[in-house]
Amino acid sequence: MRVEPVTVRSLPLEIFHQPAGLLEALGDGPPSRHRAGEIPDASRCQSVPRCPGTRRKLHTIAWLELDDPELGLSPAYAALGGIPIWAALDCAVSRQPLAWQRTGIAAYALIQPSTLEPFDDDPTEVARGVLAFRDADPFPAPDAPLHRLGGEPVWVTEERIIACPACREAMSFLLQLDTDEDLGWRFGDQGALFAFVCARCTVVATLIQEP
Ligand SMILES: [Zn+2]
């Protein structure tokens, strides 16, 4: 069975990251269900997996609701509903694909991480808030952070094909988040975080690349 690719507007995105309720208070459309730095409701995720290198809980980068019509995802991916985007910001494990699978209602398990090398840096806090997505300025400043949803990733270094650890098929690119001081995201030294999904296996993987 061939899984259809993620077909979304392959445009750069402007991401608004605000304390919960602020976007709504500003009258800027309906409240967004996407979150930065937190899972919206404890019932959505029983427990955050621990990094196999540091033994600390993975950093919750974002929580995305893939059935949000604003994202324009194809039905196979929209059917995944809410998914966590995790990474180990203080461990080399996230410099290789780090994958987890939904194993039940609100339950996730890591799959075969390969590199176990904690960094000396302090753990990085991810600022909490609501995420909202808009099409980005078509003429951004040259040094503007590059966030992207769907389409093709803009790799920082070498191009990668991320294989699903469950079915070995190539995973679909979902999201790219850049180091962004305004949003409080720092992925290594001016790096970026890439997220991939396999709809068939309900597997999500992330990878951090640094220049
Ligand atoms: Zn798979």
Residues whose N, C-alpha, C, O or C-beta is under 5 A from the ligand:
A	BS01	ZN	C164 A166 C167 C198 R200 C201
